[in-house]
Amino acid sequence: MTHTVHPYAHRLGVIRDWKSRWFAKTPAQYRENVMVDSAIRRFLKKRLRGHYVTSVEIERNEKHIRVLIKTSRPGLVIGRGGEGSTKLTKEIEQVARKVPKAPKLSVRLDIEEVRSPESQSPVVAYMVAEGLEKRQTFRRVLKQTVEKVMANRDVQGVRIAIAGRLGGAEMSRQEEIKRGRVPLQTLRADIDFAREEAYLPYGVIGIKVWIYRGEIFDKDAKK
């Protein structure tokens, strides 16, 4: 039988690098670091929803935690005069310190702008969720989103799957749309994957997006 593997984890060490980069000397320290990273990611996912964030990367040393947020709209995160980033840094520090037995480290926040957001799966997944939450018909949302994505030069294939009470129907079902190629088994294929949820009055609709951006042959080009 086949197993469904996460496209990002499937390529770790081949064309992808880890999104949390640090070293723990003891099992207890490792456990605490994982719990802190998980708490920060959960908080940022909720706090920055709608800010078009593509990824959150975490690095740490003995003195501080570095959080790198990649977004296509950095102005929304930074705020006027840097107020937003200062406030967000303090909030992340509070979240990290709430974790039991975790060391109290200072947080450094870096925000990086991402070019061509239509080739980033988290942004595309949120675009679909936004359309569904505005009560647009799901077929129209899928078709328009796929056309926007395929208009991008970098993209060679896209696949979007949604599941739930589509159109408010009593029974949940799944719909899918695909354009171009999406070779999931090819390890050198640069496939970006994301999950998102659309919150509607009659329930939650799950969204999955796969975007194929060509093949990576350079061993040093890990992302």
Secondary structure in CASP SS format (residue, H / E / C, confidence):
PFRMAT SS
TARGET T0000
AUTHOR 0000-0000-0000
METHOD secondary structure of the structure
MODEL  1
M C 1.00
T C 1.00
H C 1.00
T C 1.00
V C 1.00
H C 1.00
P H 1.00
Y H 1.00
A H 1.00
H H 1.00
R C 1.00
L E 1.00
G C 1.00
V C 1.00
I C 1.00
R E 1.00
D C 1.00
W C 1.00
K C 1.00
S E 1.00
R E 1.00
W C 1.00
F C 1.00
A C 1.00
K C 1.00
T C 1.00
P H 1.00
A H 1.00
Q H 1.00
Y H 1.00
R H 1.00
E H 1.00
N H 1.00
V H 1.00
M H 1.00
V H 1.00
D H 1.00
S H 1.00
A H 1.00
I H 1.00
R H 1.00
R H 1.00
F H 1.00
L H 1.00
K H 1.00
K H 1.00
R H 1.00
L C 1.00
R C 1.00
G C 1.00
H C 1.00
Y C 1.00
V E 1.00
T E 1.00
S E 1.00
V E 1.00
E E 1.00
I E 1.00
E E 1.00
R E 1.00
N C 1.00
E C 1.00
K C 1.00
H E 1.00
I E 1.00
R E 1.00
V E 1.00
L E 1.00
I E 1.00
K E 1.00
T E 1.00
S C 1.00
R C 1.00
P H 1.00
G H 1.00
L H 1.00
V H 1.00
I H 1.00
G C 1.00
R H 1.00
G H 1.00
G H 1.00
E H 1.00
G H 1.00
S H 1.00
T H 1.00
K H 1.00
L H 1.00
T H 1.00
K H 1.00
E H 1.00
I H 1.00
E H 1.00
Q H 1.00
V H 1.00
A H 1.00
R H 1.00
K C 1.00
V C 1.00
P C 1.00
K C 1.00
A C 1.00
P C 1.00
K C 1.00
L C 1.00
S E 1.00
V E 1.00
R E 1.00
L E 1.00
D E 1.00
I E 1.00
E E 1.00
E E 1.00
V C 1.00
R C 1.00
S C 1.00
P H 1.00
E H 1.00
S H 1.00
Q C 1.00
S H 1.00
P H 1.00
V H 1.00
V H 1.00
A H 1.00
Y H 1.00
M H 1.00
V H 1.00
A H 1.00
E H 1.00
G H 1.00
L H 1.00
E H 1.00
K C 1.00
R C 1.00
Q C 1.00
T C 1.00
F H 1.00
R H 1.00
R H 1.00
V H 1.00
L H 1.00
K H 1.00
Q H 1.00
T H 1.00
V H 1.00
E H 1.00
K H 1.00
V H 1.00
M H 1.00
A C 1.00
N C 1.00
R C 1.00
D C 1.00
V C 1.00
Q C 1.00
G E 1.00
V E 1.00
R E 1.00
I E 1.00
A E 1.00
I E 1.00
A E 1.00
G E 1.00
R C 1.00
L H 1.00
G H 1.00
G H 1.00
A C 1.00
E C 1.00
M C 1.00
S C 1.00
R E 1.00
Q E 1.00
E E 1.00
E E 1.00
I E 1.00
K E 1.00
R E 1.00
G E 1.00
R C 1.00
V C 1.00
P C 1.00
L C 1.00
Q C 1.00
T C 1.00
L C 1.00
R C 1.00
A E 1.00
D E 1.00
I E 1.00
D E 1.00
F E 1.00
A E 1.00
R E 1.00
E E 1.00
E E 1.00
A E 1.00
Y E 1.00
L E 1.00
P C 1.00
Y C 1.00
G E 1.00
V E 1.00
I E 1.00
G E 1.00
I E 1.00
K E 1.00
V E 1.00
W E 1.00
I E 1.00
Y E 1.00
R E 1.00
G E 1.00
E E 1.00
I C 1.00
F C 1.00
D C 1.00
K C 1.00
D C 1.00
A C 1.00
K C 1.00
K C 1.00
END
